[in-house]
Amino acid sequence: MTIAALLMAAGRGTRFGADQPKQYLPLLGRPVLRHAAEALLREGGVGLLQPVCAPGEEARVAAILEGLPALPPVPGGVTRQASVRAGLEALAPRTPAVVLVHDAARPVVPPGTIPALLAALEAAPGAIPAQPVADTLKRAAGGAILETVPRAGLFRAQTPQAFRFPDLLAAHRAARTEATDDAQLLELAGARVALVPGAETNIKITFPEDLARVEAQAMTTLLPRIGTGFDVHRTEAGRPMVICGVTIPCEFGLEGHSDADVGIHALCDAIYGALAEGDIGRWFPPSEMRWKGADSAQFLTHAAGRIAARGGVLANADVTILCERPKIGPHREAMQARLAELLGVAPGRVGVKATTTERLGFTGRGEGIAAQAAALVLLPA
């Protein structure tokens, strides 16, 4: 039995109030859309993943889903119903037996949800997860209550919603009215739609506080991992002085195969150490000429990408520069901002400071500059 899934990402998310649709916003370092796709695939069984996006966003969605077994994105319509119809028509030649329809703004699919939906389809052409309404409901107008609405028998619908593919496709093709979800189309056609238990963790991101709730929920499943890094580079006349991504006016720079950014190199090693993925030399060997003179910013961007690839998040990072010259203090805030930009976190989560060695040792004699760093990474257990 072939199971297909439509990942609905064509909405504009205007209620959220962000500068981009909510499905593209970062959640633990990765777009909400990526989380939703992985959640659909995690329990297994989905053989075809069909993203549906706003026209013109196909390349963006494909890039976000790179590495996942997803079909090329399909442009949606002006309404959700039209977008689902577009996705169904794209899947029709593949004749799946079952289709799941899931909101890209729901990054969590609670364990057991999809198996329960598939089991329910044995007795009904459609099934959805739903939560009973617990709050008292009021109908209001003009800021005043008109009546209390009985909540008995009322449920909050969630996704993914599951359907026998031929039934849902036929319902969409025959639809003459706009439905609020796909289950309603089957209801209007007189078909039975089963309910399976939903979950409070299946949050649809609509407002900023929803994103915060999902992130807080996810953080409880992450374990802290600490990494440390240390790096040293000799001073060299005529080279630019680049530390923590900032070029500092100085009569000398640092010797190295790349731009010799001692601060970024130490921080990369701290992150790779927290991930137990070796050191910077493993990923960017100095024996390879393509890294000669390279901007170390790309090394830190890679390290941050490795955190995201592992489903983790950088809690904070701290870098200490050990040198007599140049003075780091006047450039500290710029360094902090640049590192935060490369890591994709707020500047307040990155510390940069400096100290001397009281003119002792190679740093005291001005023969080199050292840096040490620490990083706290939160990873799935």
C-alpha positions in Angstrom: 0.0 0.0 0.0 1.5 3.4 -1.1 1.0 6.2 1.4 1.5 9.7 0.2 1.6 12.9 2.3 0.9 16.4 1.2 2.9 19.0 3.1 0.9 22.2 2.9 3.2 25.2 2.8 1.4 27.6 0.5 0.0 29.9 3.3 1.2 33.4 3.9 0.8 33.3 7.7 -0.3 37.0 8.0 -1.6 36.5 11.5 1.8 35.7 12.8 3.1 39.2 11.8 6.6 38.1 10.7 8.5 39.4 7.7 8.1 35.9 6.1 5.6 33.1 6.2 5.7 31.2 9.5 6.7 27.9 7.9 10.1 29.4 7.0 10.9 30.8 10.4 13.7 29.2 12.4 12.9 26.6 15.1 15.9 25.3 16.9 18.1 26.4 14.1 16.0 24.9 11.2 12.9 26.1 9.4 9.5 25.0 10.8 8.8 23.4 7.4 11.8 21.1 7.8 10.7 20.0 11.2 7.2 19.3 9.8 8.5 17.2 7.0 10.8 15.2 9.2 8.0 14.6 11.7 5.8 13.2 8.9 8.6 10.8 7.8 9.8 9.8 11.3 7.2 7.1 11.9 7.8 5.5 8.6 5.2 4.4 6.0 5.1 7.6 4.0 6.4 6.6 0.5 5.6 9.9 -1.3 6.1 13.3 0.3 4.6 16.0 -1.9 5.3 19.6 -0.8 2.8 22.3 -1.9 4.0 25.9 -1.7 3.1 29.4 -2.9 4.0 30.0 -6.6 7.6 31.2 -6.9 8.7 29.5 -3.7 9.5 26.1 -5.2 13.3 26.5 -5.1 13.2 27.8 -1.5 11.1 24.8 -0.4 13.3 22.3 -2.3 16.4 23.7 -0.6 14.8 23.5 2.8 13.9 19.8 2.2 17.2 18.9 0.6 18.3 15.4 1.7 14.7 14.2 2.4 12.8 11.9 0.1 10.5 14.6 -1.1 9.0 15.1 -4.6 9.6 18.5 -6.4 7.3 21.1 -4.8 4.0 21.9 -6.5 2.7 25.5 -6.7 -0.6 25.9 -4.8 -3.6 28.1 -5.4 -5.2 31.1 -3.9 -7.0 29.1 -1.2 -5.9 26.1 0.9 -8.6 24.0 -0.8 -7.1 24.9 -4.2 -3.6 24.1 -2.9 -4.6 20.7 -1.7 -6.4 20.0 -5.0 -3.1 20.9 -6.8 -1.2 18.5 -4.6 -3.7 15.7 -5.2 -3.7 16.2 -8.9 0.1 16.0 -8.9 0.0 12.7 -7.0 -2.9 11.2 -9.1 -0.6 9.6 -11.7 1.2 7.7 -8.9 -2.2 6.3 -7.6 -1.4 6.2 -3.9 -3.9 4.3 -1.7 -3.8 6.7 1.2 -2.9 10.4 1.4 -2.1 12.4 4.6 -2.7 16.1 4.5 -0.5 18.0 6.9 0.1 21.7 7.8 3.7 22.8 7.4 3.0 25.0 10.5 2.7 21.9 12.7 6.3 20.9 13.3 5.3 18.1 15.7 3.5 14.9 14.8 3.0 13.0 18.1 4.1 9.4 18.1 1.3 7.0 17.3 -0.8 9.5 15.4 -0.2 8.2 11.9 -0.6 4.5 12.8 -3.9 5.4 14.5 -5.1 7.3 11.5 -4.2 4.4 9.1 -6.0 1.9 11.4 -9.1 4.1 11.3 -9.1 4.2 7.5 -9.9 0.4 7.5 -13.5 1.4 8.5 -13.9 4.9 7.1 -12.7 6.8 4.0 -11.3 9.6 6.2 -9.8 10.1 9.7 -8.5 13.0 11.6 -6.8 13.6 15.0 -8.8 15.8 17.3 -8.8 17.1 20.8 -12.0 17.6 22.8 -12.8 21.2 23.7 -12.0 21.8 27.3 -12.7 25.5 27.7 -16.1 27.1 28.0 -17.1 28.6 24.7 -18.7 32.0 24.2 -20.3 33.6 21.1 -19.7 37.3 21.1 -20.0 40.5 19.1 -19.0 44.0 19.7 -16.9 43.0 22.7 -19.8 41.5 24.6 -21.1 37.9 25.1 -24.1 36.9 23.1 -24.4 33.4 24.4 -22.6 30.4 25.9 -22.1 27.6 23.4 -22.4 24.1 24.7 -19.0 22.4 24.3 -20.3 18.8 24.6 -19.3 16.9 21.5 -17.0 19.6 20.2 -13.5 18.8 19.1 -10.4 20.8 17.8 -9.3 19.3 14.5 -5.6 18.8 13.9 -3.4 17.4 11.2 -2.2 15.2 9.6 -5.6 14.2 8.3 -5.8 10.9 6.5 -7.9 9.8 3.6 -8.3 7.0 1.1 -6.8 8.8 -1.9 -9.6 8.2 -4.5 -12.2 9.4 -2.0 -10.5 12.7 -1.2 -9.6 13.4 -4.9 -13.2 12.8 -5.9 -14.4 15.1 -3.1 -12.1 17.9 -4.3 -13.1 17.5 -7.9 -16.8 17.6 -7.0 -16.5 20.5 -4.5 -18.7 23.5 -5.1 -18.1 25.2 -1.8 -15.1 26.3 0.1 -14.3 24.0 3.1 -12.3 24.9 6.1 -10.5 21.5 6.0 -10.4 18.4 3.9 -12.5 16.4 6.3 -15.4 18.8 5.7 -15.4 17.9 2.0 -16.0 14.3 2.8 -18.6 15.3 5.4 -20.5 17.3 2.7 -20.3 14.2 0.4 -22.0 12.2 3.1 -18.9 10.1 3.9 -17.9 9.0 7.4 -14.8 10.7 8.9 -13.4 9.0 12.0 -11.8 10.7 14.9 -8.6 9.5 16.6 -7.1 11.0 19.7 -5.1 14.2 19.1 -2.5 15.6 21.4 -1.7 19.0 23.0 1.8 18.7 21.7 0.5 18.9 18.1 0.7 22.7 18.1 -0.2 24.7 15.0 2.0 27.8 14.8 -0.3 30.7 14.2 1.0 33.4 16.6 4.5 34.2 18.0 3.6 32.6 21.3 2.9 29.3 19.6 6.4 29.2 18.2 7.8 29.9 21.7 5.7 27.0 23.1 6.9 24.6 20.5 10.5 25.6 21.1 10.1 25.3 24.9 8.5 21.9 24.4 11.3 20.7 22.2 14.0 21.9 24.5 12.8 19.5 27.3 13.9 16.6 25.1 17.4 17.9 24.4 20.5 17.0 26.4 23.4 19.6 27.0 26.8 18.8 25.4 29.8 21.0 26.2 32.8 21.4 23.9 36.0 23.3 24.3 38.5 24.6 21.7 42.0 26.0 21.7 44.0 27.5 18.8 47.3 29.3 18.3 48.7 31.3 15.4 52.1 33.0 15.0 52.2 36.7 14.2 53.4 37.6 10.7 54.1 41.0 9.3 52.1 42.0 6.2 49.1 39.8 6.9 45.6 41.2 7.8 44.7 40.7 11.4 41.3 38.9 11.5 39.9 37.8 14.8 36.3 36.6 15.4 35.4 37.6 11.9 36.5 41.2 12.3 39.5 42.8 10.5 41.4 44.9 13.0 43.9 47.6 12.0 47.3 46.3 13.0 50.8 46.4 11.6 50.9 42.6 11.7 48.5 39.7 11.2 48.5 36.0 11.9 50.2 33.2 10.0 48.0 30.4 8.7 46.8 28.3 5.8 43.4 30.2 5.8 42.9 33.7 7.1 44.2 32.4 10.5 41.2 33.7 12.5 42.3 32.3 15.8 39.0 33.1 17.5 36.8 31.4 15.0 39.1 28.4 14.8 38.9 27.8 18.5 35.1 28.2 18.5 34.7 25.8 15.6 36.7 23.2 17.6 34.5 23.8 20.6 31.3 23.1 18.6 32.8 20.1 16.8 33.9 18.8 20.2 30.4 19.2 21.7 29.1 17.2 18.7 31.9 14.6 19.0 32.7 15.2 15.4 36.5 15.8 15.6 38.1 19.2 15.0 38.4 21.8 12.3 41.2 19.9 10.6 38.9 17.0 9.9 36.5 19.2 8.0 38.9 21.7 6.5 42.3 20.0 6.1 45.2 22.5 5.8 46.7 20.1 3.2 43.9 21.1 0.8 44.8 24.1 -1.3 41.1 25.1 -1.7 41.2 26.4 1.9 44.4 28.5 1.4 43.5 32.1 2.4 39.9 31.0 3.0 37.6 33.2 5.0 37.1 31.3 8.3 33.5 32.6 8.4 32.6 29.6 6.2 34.1 27.2 8.8 31.9 28.6 11.5 28.9 28.5 9.3 29.6 24.9 8.6 29.9 24.2 12.3 26.5 25.8 13.0 25.1 23.8 10.1 26.3 20.6 11.8 24.3 21.5 14.9 21.2 22.0 12.9 21.8 18.8 11.0 21.8 16.9 14.3 18.5 18.5 15.3 20.2 20.6 18.0 20.6 24.2 19.0 23.5 26.3 20.3 22.6 27.5 23.8 25.6 29.8 24.1 29.3 30.2 23.1 32.2 32.0 24.8 35.6 33.0 23.3 38.6 34.3 25.1 41.5 35.9 23.1 45.0 35.8 24.7 47.3 38.5 23.4 49.1 41.7 24.3 48.3 43.3 21.0 46.0 44.3 19.3 43.5 45.6 21.8 40.4 43.5 21.6 38.1 45.7 23.7 37.3 48.3 21.1 36.2 45.6 18.7 34.5 43.2 21.1 30.9 44.2 20.2 31.6 43.9 16.5 33.1 40.5 17.0 30.2 39.4 19.1 27.7 40.6 16.5 29.6 38.9 13.7 29.9 35.5 15.4 26.2 35.6 16.3 25.4 36.4 12.7 27.4 33.4 11.5 25.9 31.1 14.1 22.3 32.3 13.6 21.7 33.2 17.2 21.1 36.4 19.2 24.3 38.4 20.1 23.5 37.9 23.7 24.3 34.2 23.4 27.9 34.8 22.3 30.6 36.1 24.6 33.9 37.6 23.5 36.6 38.8 25.8 40.3 39.1 26.0 43.1 38.8 28.5 46.9 39.2 28.5 49.4 36.7 29.9 51.2 39.5 31.8 53.9 39.5 29.1 54.8 35.9 29.9 55.3 33.2 27.2 54.9 33.5 23.4 51.8 35.7 23.7 53.5 38.0 26.1 56.5 38.3 23.7 54.1 39.1 20.8 55.2 35.9 18.9 51.6 34.7 18.6 48.0 34.9 19.6 46.0 32.2 21.3 42.3 31.7 21.8 40.2 29.3 23.8 36.4 28.8 23.4 33.6 26.9 25.0 30.2 26.0 23.5 27.1 24.5 25.0 25.1 22.6 22.4 21.7 21.0 23.1 21.1 17.8 21.1 18.3 15.2 21.0 18.9 12.4 23.4 
